[in-house]
Amino acid sequence: MTNYFNHLGGGTLCPGCAGTRPMVYALTVNAQKVLRLLQGYDYNAVSRLKIDDELSRELDLCMNGYLKHLLEKNIKSAAWLDTLRDQRMTLKQ
Ligand SMILES: [Zn+2]
């Protein structure tokens, strides 16, 4: 069974869920194994793995996209909090 990855969906998706979402891409079983180890902070196990160029590219694409998604969300949240703070300051005056 091929699973999929989707930043907006929060990570790995089964084929059933992947079919209903945009911007989804297939994830190899090996990539899923590495991501699972990283998720569990098992860096020793990850360092023992033999990661070839193809798997490296896949993980790079996956993690870069996910981090970018998370950072943009955080930046938007920070901007929203600034807006809220500014409004409260205006109301107090
Ligand atoms: Zn599902």
PDB file of the backbone (N, CA, C, O) and the ligand in Angstrom, with CONECT records:
HET     ZN  A 101       1
ATOM      1  N   MET A   1       0.849  -1.198   0.000  1.00  0.00           N
ATOM      2  CA  MET A   1       0.000   0.000   0.000  1.00  0.00           C
ATOM      3  C   MET A   1       0.885   1.248   0.000  1.00  0.00           C
ATOM      4  O   MET A   1       1.788   1.376   0.826  1.00  0.00           O
ATOM      5  N   THR A   2       0.627   2.136  -0.904  1.00  0.00           N
ATOM      6  CA  THR A   2       1.370   3.389  -0.956  1.00  0.00           C
ATOM      7  C   THR A   2       0.681   4.419  -0.068  1.00  0.00           C
ATOM      8  O   THR A   2      -0.525   4.640  -0.175  1.00  0.00           O
ATOM      9  N   ASN A   3       1.455   5.039   0.803  1.00  0.00           N
ATOM     10  CA  ASN A   3       0.921   6.142   1.585  1.00  0.00           C
ATOM     11  C   ASN A   3       1.378   7.446   0.958  1.00  0.00           C
ATOM     12  O   ASN A   3       2.220   7.448   0.061  1.00  0.00           O
ATOM     13  N   TYR A   4       0.831   8.541   1.424  1.00  0.00           N
ATOM     14  CA  TYR A   4       1.081   9.844   0.821  1.00  0.00           C
ATOM     15  C   TYR A   4       1.455  10.856   1.890  1.00  0.00           C
ATOM     16  O   TYR A   4       1.237  10.642   3.083  1.00  0.00           O
ATOM     17  N   PHE A   5       2.025  11.966   1.430  1.00  0.00           N
ATOM     18  CA  PHE A   5       2.374  13.034   2.364  1.00  0.00           C
ATOM     19  C   PHE A   5       1.689  14.323   1.949  1.00  0.00           C
ATOM     20  O   PHE A   5       1.615  14.660   0.768  1.00  0.00           O
ATOM     21  N   ASN A   6       1.199  15.022   2.935  1.00  0.00           N
ATOM     22  CA  ASN A   6       0.506  16.288   2.672  1.00  0.00           C
ATOM     23  C   ASN A   6       0.770  17.233   3.845  1.00  0.00           C
ATOM     24  O   ASN A   6       0.437  16.917   4.987  1.00  0.00           O
ATOM     25  N   HIS A   7       1.365  18.385   3.564  1.00  0.00           N
ATOM     26  CA  HIS A   7       1.703  19.331   4.629  1.00  0.00           C
ATOM     27  C   HIS A   7       0.454  19.823   5.358  1.00  0.00           C
ATOM     28  O   HIS A   7       0.422  19.898   6.586  1.00  0.00           O
ATOM     29  N   LEU A   8      -0.571  20.155   4.575  1.00  0.00           N
ATOM     30  CA  LEU A   8      -1.787  20.695   5.177  1.00  0.00           C
ATOM     31  C   LEU A   8      -2.520  19.641   5.996  1.00  0.00           C
ATOM     32  O   LEU A   8      -3.197  19.956   6.974  1.00  0.00           O
ATOM     33  N   GLY A   9      -2.375  18.387   5.583  1.00  0.00           N
ATOM     34  CA  GLY A   9      -3.048  17.298   6.290  1.00  0.00           C
ATOM     35  C   GLY A   9      -2.278  16.870   7.523  1.00  0.00           C
ATOM     36  O   GLY A   9      -2.737  15.999   8.261  1.00  0.00           O
ATOM     37  N   GLY A  10      -1.115  17.465   7.763  1.00  0.00           N
ATOM     38  CA  GLY A  10      -0.350  17.182   8.965  1.00  0.00           C
ATOM     39  C   GLY A  10       0.615  16.020   8.849  1.00  0.00           C
ATOM     40  O   GLY A  10       1.181  15.598   9.857  1.00  0.00           O
ATOM     41  N   GLY A  11       0.822  15.487   7.653  1.00  0.00           N
ATOM     42  CA  GLY A  11       1.805  14.420   7.515  1.00  0.00           C
ATOM     43  C   GLY A  11       1.362  13.320   6.585  1.00  0.00           C
ATOM     44  O   GLY A  11       0.841  13.571   5.498  1.00  0.00           O
ATOM     45  N   THR A  12       1.578  12.095   7.029  1.00  0.00           N
ATOM     46  CA  THR A  12       1.298  10.926   6.199  1.00  0.00           C
ATOM     47  C   THR A  12      -0.205  10.652   6.128  1.00  0.00           C
ATOM     48  O   THR A  12      -0.926  10.727   7.123  1.00  0.00           O
ATOM     49  N   LEU A  13      -0.637  10.338   4.931  1.00  0.00           N
ATOM     50  CA  LEU A  13      -2.056  10.028   4.716  1.00  0.00           C
ATOM     51  C   LEU A  13      -2.200   8.674   4.045  1.00  0.00           C
ATOM     52  O   LEU A  13      -1.344   8.284   3.251  1.00  0.00           O
ATOM     53  N   CYS A  14      -3.269   7.953   4.351  1.00  0.00           N
ATOM     54  CA  CYS A  14      -3.571   6.701   3.674  1.00  0.00           C
ATOM     55  C   CYS A  14      -4.126   7.039   2.284  1.00  0.00           C
ATOM     56  O   CYS A  14      -4.500   8.186   2.036  1.00  0.00           O
ATOM     57  N   PRO A  15      -4.183   6.056   1.375  1.00  0.00           N
ATOM     58  CA  PRO A  15      -4.686   6.332   0.024  1.00  0.00           C
ATOM     59  C   PRO A  15      -6.109   6.909   0.032  1.00  0.00           C
ATOM     60  O   PRO A  15      -6.441   7.759  -0.795  1.00  0.00           O
ATOM     61  N   GLY A  16      -6.937   6.449   0.959  1.00  0.00           N
ATOM     62  CA  GLY A  16      -8.317   6.932   1.027  1.00  0.00           C
ATOM     63  C   GLY A  16      -8.390   8.418   1.336  1.00  0.00           C
ATOM     64  O   GLY A  16      -9.152   9.148   0.703  1.00  0.00           O
ATOM     65  N   CYS A  17      -7.602   8.870   2.305  1.00  0.00           N
ATOM     66  CA  CYS A  17      -7.606  10.281   2.697  1.00  0.00           C
ATOM     67  C   CYS A  17      -6.861  11.136   1.670  1.00  0.00           C
ATOM     68  O   CYS A  17      -7.235  12.282   1.420  1.00  0.00           O
ATOM     69  N   ALA A  18      -5.814  10.578   1.084  1.00  0.00           N
ATOM     70  CA  ALA A  18      -5.005  11.329   0.118  1.00  0.00           C
ATOM     71  C   ALA A  18      -5.826  11.724  -1.103  1.00  0.00           C
ATOM     72  O   ALA A  18      -5.604  12.779  -1.697  1.00  0.00           O
ATOM     73  N   GLY A  19      -6.773  10.870  -1.469  1.00  0.00           N
ATOM     74  CA  GLY A  19      -7.576  11.128  -2.656  1.00  0.00           C
ATOM     75  C   GLY A  19      -8.439  12.360  -2.551  1.00  0.00           C
ATOM     76  O   GLY A  19      -8.865  12.908  -3.568  1.00  0.00           O
ATOM     77  N   THR A  20      -8.709  12.812  -1.324  1.00  0.00           N
ATOM     78  CA  THR A  20      -9.616  13.938  -1.137  1.00  0.00           C
ATOM     79  C   THR A  20      -8.872  15.258  -0.970  1.00  0.00           C
ATOM     80  O   THR A  20      -9.500  16.304  -0.804  1.00  0.00           O
ATOM     81  N   ARG A  21      -7.525  15.221  -1.014  1.00  0.00           N
ATOM     82  CA  ARG A  21      -6.770  16.443  -0.742  1.00  0.00           C
ATOM     83  C   ARG A  21      -5.883  16.874  -1.899  1.00  0.00           C
ATOM     84  O   ARG A  21      -5.368  16.037  -2.640  1.00  0.00           O
ATOM     85  N   PRO A  22      -5.706  18.188  -2.053  1.00  0.00           N
ATOM     86  CA  PRO A  22      -4.776  18.670  -3.073  1.00  0.00           C
ATOM     87  C   PRO A  22      -3.345  18.625  -2.550  1.00  0.00           C
ATOM     88  O   PRO A  22      -3.134  18.437  -1.352  1.00  0.00           O
ATOM     89  N   MET A  23      -2.382  18.790  -3.409  1.00  0.00           N
ATOM     90  CA  MET A  23      -0.962  18.873  -3.048  1.00  0.00           C
ATOM     91  C   MET A  23      -0.499  17.692  -2.195  1.00  0.00           C
ATOM     92  O   MET A  23       0.069  17.870  -1.118  1.00  0.00           O
ATOM     93  N   VAL A  24      -0.750  16.504  -2.688  1.00  0.00           N
ATOM     94  CA  VAL A  24      -0.375  15.281  -2.002  1.00  0.00           C
ATOM     95  C   VAL A  24       0.658  14.576  -2.860  1.00  0.00           C
ATOM     96  O   VAL A  24       0.516  14.547  -4.082  1.00  0.00           O
ATOM     97  N   TYR A  25       1.687  14.011  -2.262  1.00  0.00           N
ATOM     98  CA  TYR A  25       2.594  13.208  -3.076  1.00  0.00           C
ATOM     99  C   TYR A  25       2.930  11.882  -2.401  1.00  0.00           C
ATOM    100  O   TYR A  25       2.915  11.763  -1.175  1.00  0.00           O
ATOM    101  N   ALA A  26       3.232  10.889  -3.235  1.00  0.00           N
ATOM    102  CA  ALA A  26       3.491   9.535  -2.750  1.00  0.00           C
ATOM    103  C   ALA A  26       4.763   9.503  -1.917  1.00  0.00           C
ATOM    104  O   ALA A  26       5.730  10.210  -2.203  1.00  0.00           O
ATOM    105  N   LEU A  27       4.744   8.676  -0.888  1.00  0.00           N
ATOM    106  CA  LEU A  27       5.870   8.537   0.023  1.00  0.00           C
ATOM    107  C   LEU A  27       6.310   7.070  -0.009  1.00  0.00           C
ATOM    108  O   LEU A  27       5.488   6.175   0.190  1.00  0.00           O
ATOM    109  N   THR A  28       7.587   6.822  -0.256  1.00  0.00           N
ATOM    110  CA  THR A  28       8.065   5.447  -0.269  1.00  0.00           C
ATOM    111  C   THR A  28       8.062   4.882   1.156  1.00  0.00           C
ATOM    112  O   THR A  28       8.054   5.627   2.136  1.00  0.00           O
ATOM    113  N   VAL A  29       8.067   3.565   1.246  1.00  0.00           N
ATOM    114  CA  VAL A  29       8.066   2.901   2.555  1.00  0.00           C
ATOM    115  C   VAL A  29       9.324   3.286   3.336  1.00  0.00           C
ATOM    116  O   VAL A  29       9.263   3.512   4.545  1.00  0.00           O
ATOM    117  N   ASN A  30      10.463   3.359   2.644  1.00  0.00           N
ATOM    118  CA  ASN A  30      11.712   3.728   3.325  1.00  0.00           C
ATOM    119  C   ASN A  30      11.654   5.148   3.882  1.00  0.00           C
ATOM    120  O   ASN A  30      12.137   5.400   4.986  1.00  0.00           O
ATOM    121  N   ALA A  31      11.078   6.061   3.140  1.00  0.00           N
ATOM    122  CA  ALA A  31      10.945   7.438   3.629  1.00  0.00           C
ATOM    123  C   ALA A  31      10.048   7.470   4.863  1.00  0.00           C
ATOM    124  O   ALA A  31      10.324   8.192   5.821  1.00  0.00           O
ATOM    125  N   GLN A  32       8.985   6.691   4.836  1.00  0.00           N
ATOM    126  CA  GLN A  32       8.084   6.630   5.995  1.00  0.00           C
ATOM    127  C   GLN A  32       8.812   6.111   7.226  1.00  0.00           C
ATOM    128  O   GLN A  32       8.604   6.600   8.337  1.00  0.00           O
ATOM    129  N   LYS A  33       9.683   5.098   7.013  1.00  0.00           N
ATOM    130  CA  LYS A  33      10.439   4.531   8.143  1.00  0.00           C
ATOM    131  C   LYS A  33      11.356   5.589   8.759  1.00  0.00           C
ATOM    132  O   LYS A  33      11.434   5.716   9.981  1.00  0.00           O
ATOM    133  N   VAL A  34      12.054   6.352   7.900  1.00  0.00           N
ATOM    134  CA  VAL A  34      12.968   7.387   8.409  1.00  0.00           C
ATOM    135  C   VAL A  34      12.181   8.469   9.147  1.00  0.00           C
ATOM    136  O   VAL A  34      12.570   8.898  10.233  1.00  0.00           O
ATOM    137  N   LEU A  35      11.083   8.903   8.555  1.00  0.00           N
ATOM    138  CA  LEU A  35      10.272   9.943   9.190  1.00  0.00           C
ATOM    139  C   LEU A  35       9.744   9.484  10.549  1.00  0.00           C
ATOM    140  O   LEU A  35       9.675  10.263  11.499  1.00  0.00           O
ATOM    141  N   ARG A  36       9.371   8.200  10.620  1.00  0.00           N
ATOM    142  CA  ARG A  36       8.867   7.655  11.891  1.00  0.00           C
ATOM    143  C   ARG A  36       9.969   7.694  12.960  1.00  0.00           C
ATOM    144  O   ARG A  36       9.707   8.036  14.113  1.00  0.00           O
ATOM    145  N   LEU A  37      11.195   7.343  12.570  1.00  0.00           N
ATOM    146  CA  LEU A  37      12.316   7.390  13.519  1.00  0.00           C
ATOM    147  C   LEU A  37      12.595   8.827  13.949  1.00  0.00           C
ATOM    148  O   LEU A  37      12.846   9.088  15.126  1.00  0.00           O
ATOM    149  N   LEU A  38      12.553   9.762  12.996  1.00  0.00           N
ATOM    150  CA  LEU A  38      12.796  11.166  13.325  1.00  0.00           C
ATOM    151  C   LEU A  38      11.711  11.694  14.260  1.00  0.00           C
ATOM    152  O   LEU A  38      11.985  12.445  15.196  1.00  0.00           O
ATOM    153  N   GLN A  39      10.490  11.288  13.989  1.00  0.00           N
ATOM    154  CA  GLN A  39       9.364  11.715  14.824  1.00  0.00           C
ATOM    155  C   GLN A  39       9.544  11.239  16.267  1.00  0.00           C
ATOM    156  O   GLN A  39       9.138  11.916  17.211  1.00  0.00           O
ATOM    157  N   GLY A  40      10.167  10.049  16.424  1.00  0.00           N
ATOM    158  CA  GLY A  40      10.415   9.500  17.761  1.00  0.00           C
ATOM    159  C   GLY A  40      11.763   9.919  18.314  1.00  0.00           C
ATOM    160  O   GLY A  40      12.216   9.375  19.322  1.00  0.00           O
ATOM    161  N   TYR A  41      12.420  10.894  17.658  1.00  0.00           N
ATOM    162  CA  TYR A  41      13.742  11.412  18.072  1.00  0.00           C
ATOM    163  C   TYR A  41      14.796  10.308  18.151  1.00  0.00           C
ATOM    164  O   TYR A  41      15.738  10.410  18.937  1.00  0.00           O
ATOM    165  N   ASP A  42      14.646   9.260  17.349  1.00  0.00           N
ATOM    166  CA  ASP A  42      15.592   8.152  17.384  1.00  0.00           C
ATOM    167  C   ASP A  42      16.739   8.425  16.401  1.00  0.00           C
ATOM    168  O   ASP A  42      16.884   7.742  15.387  1.00  0.00           O
ATOM    169  N   TYR A  43      17.543   9.434  16.726  1.00  0.00           N
ATOM    170  CA  TYR A  43      18.607   9.870  15.816  1.00  0.00           C
ATOM    171  C   TYR A  43      19.710   8.824  15.664  1.00  0.00           C
ATOM    172  O   TYR A  43      20.343   8.740  14.612  1.00  0.00           O
ATOM    173  N   ASN A  44      19.947   8.017  16.722  1.00  0.00           N
ATOM    174  CA  ASN A  44      20.954   6.964  16.610  1.00  0.00           C
ATOM    175  C   ASN A  44      20.559   5.962  15.541  1.00  0.00           C
ATOM    176  O   ASN A  44      21.387   5.557  14.725  1.00  0.00           O
ATOM    177  N   ALA A  45      19.297   5.564  15.543  1.00  0.00           N
ATOM    178  CA  ALA A  45      18.810   4.617  14.537  1.00  0.00           C
ATOM    179  C   ALA A  45      18.906   5.231  13.147  1.00  0.00           C
ATOM    180  O   ALA A  45      19.277   4.550  12.191  1.00  0.00           O
ATOM    181  N   VAL A  46      18.576   6.510  13.030  1.00  0.00           N
ATOM    182  CA  VAL A  46      18.629   7.196  11.724  1.00  0.00           C
ATOM    183  C   VAL A  46      20.072   7.249  11.229  1.00  0.00           C
ATOM    184  O   VAL A  46      20.331   7.052  10.041  1.00  0.00           O
ATOM    185  N   SER A  47      21.008   7.514  12.136  1.00  0.00           N
ATOM    186  CA  SER A  47      22.408   7.628  11.723  1.00  0.00           C
ATOM    187  C   SER A  47      22.977   6.292  11.241  1.00  0.00           C
ATOM    188  O   SER A  47      23.956   6.265  10.496  1.00  0.00           O
ATOM    189  N   ARG A  48      22.361   5.184  11.666  1.00  0.00           N
ATOM    190  CA  ARG A  48      22.819   3.862  11.230  1.00  0.00           C
ATOM    191  C   ARG A  48      22.238   3.452   9.882  1.00  0.00           C
ATOM    192  O   ARG A  48      22.702   2.489   9.271  1.00  0.00           O
ATOM    193  N   LEU A  49      21.229   4.177   9.420  1.00  0.00           N
ATOM    194  CA  LEU A  49      20.580   3.820   8.156  1.00  0.00           C
ATOM    195  C   LEU A  49      21.451   4.199   6.970  1.00  0.00           C
ATOM    196  O   LEU A  49      22.220   5.159   7.014  1.00  0.00           O
ATOM    197  N   LYS A  50      21.305   3.414   5.908  1.00  0.00           N
ATOM    198  CA  LYS A  50      21.993   3.748   4.668  1.00  0.00           C
ATOM    199  C   LYS A  50      20.978   4.492   3.806  1.00  0.00           C
ATOM    200  O   LYS A  50      20.054   3.891   3.258  1.00  0.00           O
ATOM    201  N   ILE A  51      21.161   5.800   3.693  1.00  0.00           N
ATOM    202  CA  ILE A  51      20.213   6.621   2.935  1.00  0.00           C
ATOM    203  C   ILE A  51      20.848   6.993   1.603  1.00  0.00           C
ATOM    204  O   ILE A  51      21.793   7.781   1.557  1.00  0.00           O
ATOM    205  N   ASP A  52      20.323   6.421   0.516  1.00  0.00           N
ATOM    206  CA  ASP A  52      20.890   6.712  -0.805  1.00  0.00           C
ATOM    207  C   ASP A  52      20.394   8.075  -1.316  1.00  0.00           C
ATOM    208  O   ASP A  52      19.562   8.728  -0.686  1.00  0.00           O
ATOM    209  N   ASP A  53      20.926   8.477  -2.469  1.00  0.00           N
ATOM    210  CA  ASP A  53      20.616   9.805  -3.005  1.00  0.00           C
ATOM    211  C   ASP A  53      19.122  10.006  -3.249  1.00  0.00           C
ATOM    212  O   ASP A  53      18.565  11.068  -2.974  1.00  0.00           O
ATOM    213  N   GLU A  54      18.493   8.959  -3.772  1.00  0.00           N
ATOM    214  CA  GLU A  54      17.062   9.072  -4.087  1.00  0.00           C
ATOM    215  C   GLU A  54      16.222   9.284  -2.825  1.00  0.00           C
ATOM    216  O   GLU A  54      15.333  10.135  -2.788  1.00  0.00           O
ATOM    217  N   LEU A  55      16.525   8.487  -1.786  1.00  0.00           N
ATOM    218  CA  LEU A  55      15.799   8.620  -0.519  1.00  0.00           C
ATOM    219  C   LEU A  55      16.110   9.973   0.125  1.00  0.00           C
ATOM    220  O   LEU A  55      15.234  10.615   0.703  1.00  0.00           O
ATOM    221  N   SER A  56      17.360  10.388   0.015  1.00  0.00           N
ATOM    222  CA  SER A  56      17.771  11.674   0.564  1.00  0.00           C
ATOM    223  C   SER A  56      16.986  12.819  -0.079  1.00  0.00           C
ATOM    224  O   SER A  56      16.527  13.736   0.602  1.00  0.00           O
ATOM    225  N   ARG A  57      16.841  12.744  -1.413  1.00  0.00           N
ATOM    226  CA  ARG A  57      16.073  13.772  -2.131  1.00  0.00           C
ATOM    227  C   ARG A  57      14.613  13.767  -1.695  1.00  0.00           C
ATOM    228  O   ARG A  57      14.003  14.821  -1.517  1.00  0.00           O
ATOM    229  N   GLU A  58      14.069  12.586  -1.527  1.00  0.00           N
ATOM    230  CA  GLU A  58      12.665  12.474  -1.117  1.00  0.00           C
ATOM    231  C   GLU A  58      12.453  13.074   0.278  1.00  0.00           C
ATOM    232  O   GLU A  58      11.494  13.812   0.506  1.00  0.00           O
ATOM    233  N   LEU A  59      13.355  12.749   1.201  1.00  0.00           N
ATOM    234  CA  LEU A  59      13.239  13.260   2.567  1.00  0.00           C
ATOM    235  C   LEU A  59      13.439  14.771   2.603  1.00  0.00           C
ATOM    236  O   LEU A  59      12.776  15.487   3.354  1.00  0.00           O
ATOM    237  N   ASP A  60      14.369  15.237   1.770  1.00  0.00           N
ATOM    238  CA  ASP A  60      14.654  16.656   1.682  1.00  0.00           C
ATOM    239  C   ASP A  60      13.414  17.422   1.231  1.00  0.00           C
ATOM    240  O   ASP A  60      13.038  18.431   1.827  1.00  0.00           O
ATOM    241  N   LEU A  61      12.795  16.928   0.179  1.00  0.00           N
ATOM    242  CA  LEU A  61      11.596  17.548  -0.376  1.00  0.00           C
ATOM    243  C   LEU A  61      10.476  17.576   0.672  1.00  0.00           C
ATOM    244  O   LEU A  61       9.794  18.582   0.865  1.00  0.00           O
ATOM    245  N   CYS A  62      10.323  16.454   1.322  1.00  0.00           N
ATOM    246  CA  CYS A  62       9.259  16.291   2.305  1.00  0.00           C
ATOM    247  C   CYS A  62       9.476  17.223   3.504  1.00  0.00           C
ATOM    248  O   CYS A  62       8.565  17.956   3.890  1.00  0.00           O
ATOM    249  N   MET A  63      10.666  17.196   4.088  1.00  0.00           N
ATOM    250  CA  MET A  63      10.938  17.978   5.286  1.00  0.00           C
ATOM    251  C   MET A  63      10.999  19.471   4.997  1.00  0.00           C
ATOM    252  O   MET A  63      10.512  20.285   5.781  1.00  0.00           O
ATOM    253  N   ASN A  64      11.601  19.824   3.863  1.00  0.00           N
ATOM    254  CA  ASN A  64      11.660  21.248   3.509  1.00  0.00           C
ATOM    255  C   ASN A  64      10.266  21.826   3.337  1.00  0.00           C
ATOM    256  O   ASN A  64       9.964  22.911   3.833  1.00  0.00           O
ATOM    257  N   GLY A  65       9.426  21.093   2.631  1.00  0.00           N
ATOM    258  CA  GLY A  65       8.060  21.554   2.406  1.00  0.00           C
ATOM    259  C   GLY A  65       7.293  21.677   3.709  1.00  0.00           C
ATOM    260  O   GLY A  65       6.538  22.627   3.913  1.00  0.00           O
ATOM    261  N   TYR A  66       7.495  20.706   4.587  1.00  0.00           N
ATOM    262  CA  TYR A  66       6.761  20.696   5.857  1.00  0.00           C
ATOM    263  C   TYR A  66       7.237  21.830   6.772  1.00  0.00           C
ATOM    264  O   TYR A  66       6.428  22.519   7.393  1.00  0.00           O
ATOM    265  N   LEU A  67       8.556  22.013   6.846  1.00  0.00           N
ATOM    266  CA  LEU A  67       9.096  23.092   7.680  1.00  0.00           C
ATOM    267  C   LEU A  67       8.643  24.453   7.165  1.00  0.00           C
ATOM    268  O   LEU A  67       8.288  25.337   7.945  1.00  0.00           O
ATOM    269  N   LYS A  68       8.660  24.607   5.856  1.00  0.00           N
ATOM    270  CA  LYS A  68       8.223  25.876   5.256  1.00  0.00           C
ATOM    271  C   LYS A  68       6.758  26.131   5.620  1.00  0.00           C
ATOM    272  O   LYS A  68       6.373  27.248   5.967  1.00  0.00           O
ATOM    273  N   HIS A  69       5.961  25.077   5.534  1.00  0.00           N
ATOM    274  CA  HIS A  69       4.539  25.191   5.889  1.00  0.00           C
ATOM    275  C   HIS A  69       4.385  25.610   7.358  1.00  0.00           C
ATOM    276  O   HIS A  69       3.594  26.498   7.676  1.00  0.00           O
ATOM    277  N   LEU A  70       5.156  24.957   8.257  1.00  0.00           N
ATOM    278  CA  LEU A  70       5.053  25.270   9.690  1.00  0.00           C
ATOM    279  C   LEU A  70       5.533  26.680   9.988  1.00  0.00           C
ATOM    280  O   LEU A  70       4.907  27.397  10.768  1.00  0.00           O
ATOM    281  N   LEU A  71       6.645  27.085   9.373  1.00  0.00           N
ATOM    282  CA  LEU A  71       7.202  28.409   9.644  1.00  0.00           C
ATOM    283  C   LEU A  71       6.282  29.510   9.146  1.00  0.00           C
ATOM    284  O   LEU A  71       6.097  30.521   9.823  1.00  0.00           O
ATOM    285  N   GLU A  72       5.708  29.321   7.971  1.00  0.00           N
ATOM    286  CA  GLU A  72       4.788  30.337   7.455  1.00  0.00           C
ATOM    287  C   GLU A  72       3.581  30.476   8.361  1.00  0.00           C
ATOM    288  O   GLU A  72       3.067  31.573   8.575  1.00  0.00           O
ATOM    289  N   LYS A  73       3.131  29.325   8.898  1.00  0.00           N
ATOM    290  CA  LYS A  73       1.993  29.351   9.806  1.00  0.00           C
ATOM    291  C   LYS A  73       2.365  30.102  11.074  1.00  0.00           C
ATOM    292  O   LYS A  73       1.584  30.899  11.595  1.00  0.00           O
ATOM    293  N   ASN A  74       3.602  29.827  11.572  1.00  0.00           N
ATOM    294  CA  ASN A  74       4.047  30.519  12.782  1.00  0.00           C
ATOM    295  C   ASN A  74       4.195  32.011  12.549  1.00  0.00           C
ATOM    296  O   ASN A  74       3.824  32.817  13.402  1.00  0.00           O
ATOM    297  N   ILE A  75       4.730  32.375  11.406  1.00  0.00           N
ATOM    298  CA  ILE A  75       4.914  33.791  11.099  1.00  0.00           C
ATOM    299  C   ILE A  75       3.561  34.483  11.012  1.00  0.00           C
ATOM    300  O   ILE A  75       3.397  35.594  11.517  1.00  0.00           O
ATOM    301  N   LYS A  76       2.586  33.828  10.371  1.00  0.00           N
ATOM    302  CA  LYS A  76       1.238  34.404  10.288  1.00  0.00           C
ATOM    303  C   LYS A  76       0.628  34.547  11.673  1.00  0.00           C
ATOM    304  O   LYS A  76      -0.041  35.539  11.957  1.00  0.00           O
ATOM    305  N   SER A  77       0.858  33.549  12.548  1.00  0.00           N
ATOM    306  CA  SER A  77       0.325  33.614  13.905  1.00  0.00           C
ATOM    307  C   SER A  77       0.949  34.779  14.664  1.00  0.00           C
ATOM    308  O   SER A  77       0.261  35.494  15.393  1.00  0.00           O
ATOM    309  N   ALA A  78       2.257  34.967  14.488  1.00  0.00           N
ATOM    310  CA  ALA A  78       2.952  36.065  15.161  1.00  0.00           C
ATOM    311  C   ALA A  78       2.413  37.402  14.672  1.00  0.00           C
ATOM    312  O   ALA A  78       2.206  38.319  15.467  1.00  0.00           O
ATOM    313  N   ALA A  79       2.188  37.516  13.378  1.00  0.00           N
ATOM    314  CA  ALA A  79       1.664  38.761  12.813  1.00  0.00           C
ATOM    315  C   ALA A  79       0.260  39.040  13.348  1.00  0.00           C
ATOM    316  O   ALA A  79      -0.087  40.186  13.631  1.00  0.00           O
ATOM    317  N   TRP A  80      -0.537  37.994  13.484  1.00  0.00           N
ATOM    318  CA  TRP A  80      -1.902  38.146  14.005  1.00  0.00           C
ATOM    319  C   TRP A  80      -1.865  38.598  15.463  1.00  0.00           C
ATOM    320  O   TRP A  80      -2.657  39.447  15.874  1.00  0.00           O
ATOM    321  N   LEU A  81      -0.941  38.028  16.247  1.00  0.00           N
ATOM    322  CA  LEU A  81      -0.815  38.435  17.652  1.00  0.00           C
ATOM    323  C   LEU A  81      -0.395  39.892  17.759  1.00  0.00           C
ATOM    324  O   LEU A  81      -0.862  40.615  18.639  1.00  0.00           O
ATOM    325  N   ASP A  82       0.493  40.327  16.857  1.00  0.00           N
ATOM    326  CA  ASP A  82       0.904  41.728  16.835  1.00  0.00           C
ATOM    327  C   ASP A  82      -0.292  42.633  16.570  1.00  0.00           C
ATOM    328  O   ASP A  82      -0.457  43.672  17.210  1.00  0.00           O
ATOM    329  N   THR A  83      -1.126  42.220  15.614  1.00  0.00           N
ATOM    330  CA  THR A  83      -2.313  42.998  15.264  1.00  0.00           C
ATOM    331  C   THR A  83      -3.237  43.113  16.471  1.00  0.00           C
ATOM    332  O   THR A  83      -3.764  44.185  16.769  1.00  0.00           O
ATOM    333  N   LEU A  84      -3.423  41.987  17.161  1.00  0.00           N
ATOM    334  CA  LEU A  84      -4.290  41.948  18.337  1.00  0.00           C
ATOM    335  C   LEU A  84      -3.742  42.874  19.428  1.00  0.00           C
ATOM    336  O   LEU A  84      -4.494  43.610  20.066  1.00  0.00           O
ATOM    337  N   ARG A  85      -2.426  42.826  19.632  1.00  0.00           N
ATOM    338  CA  ARG A  85      -1.781  43.653  20.653  1.00  0.00           C
ATOM    339  C   ARG A  85      -1.956  45.137  20.323  1.00  0.00           C
ATOM    340  O   ARG A  85      -2.243  45.955  21.197  1.00  0.00           O
ATOM    341  N   ASP A  86      -1.773  45.465  19.032  1.00  0.00           N
ATOM    342  CA  ASP A  86      -1.918  46.853  18.596  1.00  0.00           C
ATOM    343  C   ASP A  86      -3.338  47.358  18.833  1.00  0.00           C
ATOM    344  O   ASP A  86      -3.542  48.503  19.237  1.00  0.00           O
ATOM    345  N   GLN A  87      -4.311  46.496  18.578  1.00  0.00           N
ATOM    346  CA  GLN A  87      -5.710  46.883  18.759  1.00  0.00           C
ATOM    347  C   GLN A  87      -6.021  47.129  20.229  1.00  0.00           C
ATOM    348  O   GLN A  87      -6.740  48.065  20.578  1.00  0.00           O
ATOM    349  N   ARG A  88      -5.465  46.267  21.088  1.00  0.00           N
ATOM    350  CA  ARG A  88      -5.697  46.436  22.541  1.00  0.00           C
ATOM    351  C   ARG A  88      -5.091  47.746  23.026  1.00  0.00           C
ATOM    352  O   ARG A  88      -5.683  48.445  23.848  1.00  0.00           O
ATOM    353  N   MET A  89      -3.913  48.073  22.516  1.00  0.00           N
ATOM    354  CA  MET A  89      -3.252  49.314  22.884  1.00  0.00           C
ATOM    355  C   MET A  89      -4.101  50.499  22.459  1.00  0.00           C
ATOM    356  O   MET A  89      -4.217  51.480  23.195  1.00  0.00           O
ATOM    357  N   THR A  90      -4.693  50.414  21.277  1.00  0.00           N
ATOM    358  CA  THR A  90      -5.528  51.502  20.762  1.00  0.00           C
ATOM    359  C   THR A  90      -6.773  51.670  21.632  1.00  0.00           C
ATOM    360  O   THR A  90      -7.185  52.794  21.920  1.00  0.00           O
ATOM    361  N   LEU A  91      -7.375  50.544  22.053  1.00  0.00           N
ATOM    362  CA  LEU A  91      -8.586  50.601  22.874  1.00  0.00           C
ATOM    363  C   LEU A  91      -8.322  51.217  24.248  1.00  0.00           C
ATOM    364  O   LEU A  91      -9.185  51.898  24.801  1.00  0.00           O
ATOM    365  N   LYS A  92      -7.126  50.976  24.799  1.00  0.00           N
ATOM    366  CA  LYS A  92      -6.777  51.471  26.129  1.00  0.00           C
ATOM    367  C   LYS A  92      -6.602  52.997  26.141  1.00  0.00           C
ATOM    368  O   LYS A  92      -6.804  53.648  27.167  1.00  0.00           O
ATOM    369  N   GLN A  93      -6.224  53.553  24.987  1.00  0.00           N
ATOM    370  CA  GLN A  93      -5.929  54.990  24.957  1.00  0.00           C
ATOM    371  C   GLN A  93      -7.192  55.840  24.971  1.00  0.00           C
ATOM    372  O   GLN A  93      -7.110  57.068  24.949  1.00  0.00           O
TER     373      GLN A  93
HETATM  374 ZN    ZN A 101      -6.946   7.796   5.980  1.00  0.00          ZN2+
END
